[in-house]
Amino acid sequence: MSEQTATAPVVRRVDDRHRYEILVDDHRAGLTAYRDRDGRRVFFHTEVDDAYAGRGLAAILVEQALTDVRASGLRIVPVCPYVARFLTEHREFADITDPVTPEVLTWLDARLGR
């Protein structure tokens, strides 16, 4: 009997698509999308495919994305409800987190064409 061993999830930044992706066995399992503005990375959407639900992948994805934001010298603006909730539980990113303002929301809507 042989056991299948899954590889550890891998998070990568995909700049030309404005997102971070999490891969499981080389398949994209989820993403968190952003736009950059004035030294701030504005996160607006996070999703994990239903086939990968319940594995904690969203938390791994967001934590590694926020760690990358810190390493890049940027700040975080959590428009995405998942990212905002993650930040309330992970205060280690509080020093680089900015509030969501009406002005940021207007700018983001214009950038996304909504």
C-alpha positions in Angstrom: 0.0 0.0 0.0 1.4 3.4 -0.9 0.5 6.7 0.7 0.1 9.9 -1.2 2.0 12.7 0.4 0.7 16.2 -0.4 3.3 18.9 -0.7 3.1 22.0 1.5 1.1 24.8 0.0 3.1 27.4 -1.9 2.2 31.1 -1.9 3.4 33.3 -4.8 2.9 36.9 -5.7 1.7 37.5 -9.3 2.3 41.2 -9.9 0.8 41.4 -13.4 -2.5 40.0 -12.0 -2.4 42.0 -8.8 -2.7 39.1 -6.5 -1.1 36.4 -4.4 -2.0 32.8 -5.2 -1.8 29.7 -3.0 -0.9 26.5 -4.8 -1.5 22.9 -3.6 0.3 20.3 -5.7 0.9 22.9 -8.4 -2.8 23.7 -8.7 -4.1 27.2 -7.7 -6.3 26.7 -4.7 -7.0 30.3 -3.9 -6.0 33.9 -4.2 -6.1 37.3 -2.5 -6.3 40.3 -4.8 -4.9 43.8 -4.3 -4.2 47.1 -5.9 -1.3 49.4 -4.9 -1.7 53.1 -4.1 0.8 55.5 -2.5 2.9 52.9 -0.7 -0.2 50.9 0.4 -1.4 47.5 -0.7 -5.2 47.6 -0.7 -6.5 44.0 -0.4 -10.1 43.8 -1.7 -10.9 40.1 -2.3 -9.8 36.7 -1.0 -11.1 33.3 -2.1 -10.3 29.6 -1.8 -11.8 27.1 -4.2 -14.4 24.9 -2.6 -12.4 21.8 -3.4 -9.7 23.1 -0.9 -12.0 24.4 1.8 -11.4 23.6 5.5 -7.6 23.2 5.2 -6.7 26.6 6.6 -5.4 27.8 3.2 -6.9 31.3 3.4 -5.0 31.9 6.6 -1.7 30.6 5.2 -2.2 32.7 2.0 -3.1 36.0 3.8 -0.3 35.6 6.4 2.3 35.1 3.8 0.9 37.9 1.6 1.0 40.3 4.6 4.6 39.2 5.5 5.6 40.0 1.9 3.9 43.4 2.2 6.0 44.1 5.2 9.2 42.9 3.5 8.4 45.2 0.5 8.2 48.2 2.8 4.5 48.8 2.0 1.4 49.2 4.3 -1.8 47.2 4.4 -5.4 48.5 3.8 -7.8 45.7 4.5 -10.9 46.3 2.4 -11.4 42.5 2.1 -13.5 41.2 5.0 -11.3 38.1 5.4 -8.1 40.2 5.5 -9.7 42.6 8.0 -10.8 39.7 10.3 -7.4 38.1 10.0 -5.8 41.3 11.1 -7.9 41.5 14.3 -6.6 38.1 15.3 -3.0 38.8 14.2 -1.9 42.0 15.8 1.7 41.5 14.6 0.7 43.4 11.5 -1.0 46.3 13.3 2.0 48.6 12.9 1.7 48.5 9.1 -2.1 48.5 8.8 -4.0 51.6 7.7 -7.8 52.1 8.1 -10.2 51.7 5.2 -11.5 55.2 4.4 -14.3 56.4 2.1 -11.6 57.9 -0.1 -9.8 54.6 -0.5 -13.1 52.9 -1.3 -13.9 55.5 -4.0 -10.4 55.1 -5.5 -10.7 51.3 -5.5 -14.1 51.3 -7.1 -12.7 53.5 -9.9 -9.7 51.3 -10.4 -11.9 48.2 -10.6 -14.5 49.8 -12.8 -17.4 49.3 -10.5 
